[in-house]
Amino acid sequence: MNKIILMGRLTRDPEVRYTTKDNTAVARYSLAVDKKFKRDDGVTADFFNIVAFGKSAEFAEKYLRRGMKMLIAGRVQTGTYEKDSVKIPFFEVVVEEQEFAESKVVPSSEGSIKGSNGITTDEQGFMHIPDDFPEELPFN
């Protein structure tokens, strides 16, 4: 079985290209995954090259940006390519599933937070319901 699951932050915006044969989207980006412990040399993350094809690549192009925290499930692909007559090995993760690992929050001037779903909450995450709310709430 070849399966890998990673959660980390994008280190750069996805680069998307289209194949000449069938115009399939191919997105490439990298993911920084925090280590549990800091190494002696100060390295605190592992960096993975990610590649997505088709609809996953189009999704990456449209929605993913540097710094976003993502959950990626896929398979490991290894191989070599030649540069200046030297074979160079590569290791990358081919995306099978990708999901946002945190919601986007935008602080407002009143100290409340507006989420990516458009709902405004206070600092504790509670939504303000006005006293004259026209509908009955589902609890007493």
Secondary structure, DSSP 8 states (H G I E B T S, - for coil): ---EEEEEEESS--EEEE-TTT--EEEEEEEEEE-SS--TT---EEEEEEEEETHHHHHHHHH--TT-EEEEEEEEEEEEEEETTEEEEEEEEEEEEEEESS--EEE-TTS-EEETTS-EE-TTS-B---TT-SS--S--
